[in-house]
Amino acid sequence: MSNVDPKNPADRLPDLLIRAGRDSATAGDDSRPLQIFAPWLDRLPVAQRDLLSILPVLDINGALFSALSGETRGNALPETAACAQIAALLCVDPFLRLRDVTRLLKSANITAVTNFPTIQVVDGTAARGFESADLGVEREAEILQQFSQQGFSVVGFATSTENAIRLMERGLRDLVIHPGPPSTDWRNRASAGQKAAATLTALRARTPASLRLFCPVEYGHELDPARACADGLVRYA
């Protein structure tokens, strides 16, 4: 049982759902939660998608752009009937052309983006390699800032207090704490859950930003302390 007092339910944000399709909303229904649009999800094995999504096994951004391009050719949901959507982007993609992407997103009635999947889940030698190639956390934060400057709402995933502060310094005020890809060892998941709770607690003391927690399906009670600290949750639909 968590020893952290849960937030008042009235103060909690609605769950933010990650899904492969664009869902429609019933006219006049404002209760539907926000959605992160990640059309590549159904192309990866469920048990490994949190890690595989950042490996060169699939063109993540290409899948998103292809789906949105199809919509702009006449298959889009009517704007008044579409749930609010946040585009999931691999921001460190070296072939990402901001001008082209912003034009495509706006034509598909999408005005918000997020760094999902995030390069921050890579650590150790691999992380240093990405940083040396200018494809690491700094690049990710810079791209998110550029989207914000273009008028997009930005939801920033962060795996640590340091990375969250880095995003806040770029002007982001809507954050999601990512506990990292789920390990098969419950002890590692427990450690990740404790770290996520500590990150949320540390950030709570220094920012009024909205702080959500990402809850991969393989995590269970290991995330309970972090769930109690968060303003809301992010989960797969």
Stockholm file with secondary structure:
# STOCKHOLM 1.0

chainA/1-237         MSNVDPKNPADRLPDLLIRAGRDSATAGDDSRPLQIFAPWLDRLPVAQRDLLSILPVLDINGALFSALSGETRGNALPETAACAQIAALLCVDPFLRLRDVTRLLKSANITAVTNFPTIQVVDGTAARGFESADLGVEREAEILQQFSQQGFSVVGFATSTENAIRLMERGLRDLVIHPGPPSTDWRNRASAGQKAAATLTALRARTPASLRLFCPVEYGHELDPARACADGLVRYA
#=GR chainA/1-237 SS CCCSCCCCGGGCCCCEEEESSCCBCCTTCCCSCCEEECTTGGGSCGGGHHHHTTSTTSCHHHHHHHHHHHIIIIICCCGGGBCCEEEECCTTCTTCCHHHHHHHHHHTTCCEEECCSCGGGCCHHHHHHHHHTTCSHHHHHHHHHHHHHTTCEEEEEESSHHHHHHHHTTTCCEEEECCCSCCSSHHHHHHHHHHHHHHHHHHHTTCCSEEEEECCTTCCGGGHHHHHHSSEEEEEC
#=GC SS_cons         CCCSCCCCGGGCCCCEEEESSCCBCCTTCCCSCCEEECTTGGGSCGGGHHHHTTSTTSCHHHHHHHHHHHIIIIICCCGGGBCCEEEECCTTCTTCCHHHHHHHHHHTTCCEEECCSCGGGCCHHHHHHHHHTTCSHHHHHHHHHHHHHTTCEEEEEESSHHHHHHHHTTTCCEEEECCCSCCSSHHHHHHHHHHHHHHHHHHHTTCCSEEEEECCTTCCGGGHHHHHHSSEEEEEC
//
